[in-house]
Amino acid sequence: MLKQLKTDYEDQDVLFIEQDVDAPLGNRLDRWFDAFNTGGDIFLPLVLIDSGHRISNGSEDFSHVYRGMVDDALLRSAGAMMTVEGTRNGSVLTFEVQLTNGSGVTLSATNDATLTALVYEEPTNSSEIPLVEAAATSPITTLDNGATASYTFEVAVGGLDAGRIRWVVIADYLPPDSNRAYKMLQAVAGP
């Protein structure tokens, strides 16, 4: 099902990646559980759009539900402008991020503003969904609305095929009115 959606959205700014729920990397699984604040039973698969704007779990009319979630996310405007340069030096991938806050609020530790890098290998078969292989997070220090700041952080990528390494860097935060669902401000994929 995801393979078909990946094909359907290949000409749009949509990235489908998977993560091992038993060995999660980064904060995406935490973001899912933060958004799932109603309690109750949970069944695989767990689906997260953006940073928790929309979630799903268990058996669904996958094509209809997931397509609706993605289409809804594509209509949302970005809350930040971000440029990212990823440079590999041996077994370390260094990210240089320039972030301009357009969220309407000050980003800081108070609202858990965070940069997250998810690193994966591009599958040898283009229809396959890549799996997160490495991740790191970095806090966004106090950044007023309209202000710009630079951040640097690293991810260990030893053992990954240098020619197939791809990444996405996500900026998100917890809005005060969100009921524990984080909001993605911007994401940049590379290289």
URWOTA-V855231 format. One record per residue. PSI is psi in radians with two decimals (none if undefined). OMEGA is omega in degrees with one decimal (NA if undefined). Layout:
PSI	OMEGA
PSI	OMEGA
This chain:
-0.85	178.9
-0.59	178.4
-0.74	179.0
-0.74	177.8
-0.71	177.6
-0.76	178.1
-0.76	-177.7
-0.54	-176.4
0.25	-173.0
-0.40	179.9
0.22	-179.6
2.93	-179.8
1.18	-179.4
2.32	177.4
2.14	174.4
2.15	174.7
2.65	179.5
2.80	176.4
2.53	178.0
1.96	-176.9
-0.40	179.1
-0.27	178.8
1.10	-174.5
2.58	177.6
2.50	-178.0
-2.68	-174.3
0.24	-175.5
-0.72	178.6
-0.68	175.1
-0.73	179.1
-0.67	179.1
-0.86	-178.1
-0.56	175.0
-0.73	-179.4
-0.50	179.3
1.25	-173.8
0.16	-177.2
-0.23	-177.2
-3.09	-179.7
-3.09	-178.0
2.56	178.9
2.35	178.9
2.58	176.3
2.61	1.4
2.68	172.1
2.27	-177.7
2.32	-179.1
2.19	174.6
2.34	-173.5
-2.23	-178.0
0.37	178.9
0.06	177.2
-0.74	175.8
2.40	175.3
2.85	176.6
2.80	172.8
2.73	176.4
-2.91	-175.5
2.29	-178.4
2.95	162.0
1.41	-166.4
-0.86	-176.8
-0.84	-177.2
-0.86	-175.7
-0.87	-177.4
-0.70	178.7
-0.73	177.9
-0.68	179.0
-0.77	-179.9
-0.79	179.8
-0.70	177.2
-0.76	179.9
-0.63	-179.9
-0.41	179.2
-0.30	-177.4
2.42	178.5
2.66	179.5
2.60	177.7
0.17	179.7
2.79	168.8
2.40	-175.8
2.37	169.4
2.52	-177.3
2.34	171.0
2.16	177.8
2.20	-178.6
2.20	178.9
2.31	174.5
1.74	-176.5
-2.14	-177.0
0.30	-178.6
2.34	174.3
2.06	-178.6
2.29	178.7
2.21	172.4
2.00	-173.9
2.30	170.4
2.13	-173.8
2.22	173.2
2.08	-175.8
2.10	175.3
0.42	-173.4
-0.35	-174.9
-0.11	178.4
2.84	173.3
2.26	176.5
2.39	-177.8
-3.07	175.5
-0.46	-179.4
-0.67	178.2
0.42	174.7
0.73	177.4
2.26	-169.9
2.54	166.4
2.34	178.5
2.28	173.9
2.23	173.5
2.18	-176.4
2.40	-179.1
2.90	173.1
2.32	175.5
2.19	-179.0
2.62	177.5
-0.47	174.6
2.05	-172.8
-0.30	179.2
-0.22	-179.4
2.69	176.6
2.20	-178.6
2.74	-179.4
2.32	177.6
2.22	-177.8
-0.38	179.7
2.70	-179.0
2.75	174.1
2.69	176.3
2.74	177.9
2.33	179.1
2.59	171.2
1.96	179.2
2.90	-173.9
2.06	-178.0
1.87	-178.7
2.72	175.7
2.29	-179.5
-0.22	-178.8
2.79	179.0
2.46	176.9
2.79	178.0
2.52	-179.4
2.56	176.1
2.32	173.2
2.88	-172.0
2.72	175.0
2.30	174.6
2.22	-176.9
0.38	179.1
2.43	178.9
-0.17	178.0
2.58	179.6
1.96	-175.4
-0.60	-178.7
-0.24	-177.3
0.04	-179.1
2.29	173.7
2.84	-178.1
2.86	169.7
2.37	175.6
2.25	-174.5
2.33	171.2
2.22	178.3
2.98	178.8
2.96	179.8
1.80	177.9
2.59	-177.0
-0.42	-176.6
0.30	-168.7
-0.17	-176.0
0.68	176.0
0.06	175.7
2.18	178.9
2.76	177.9
2.21	174.4
2.26	178.3
-0.70	-177.1
2.70	173.2
2.46	177.6
2.25	179.5
2.66	178.9
3.14	6.9
none	NA
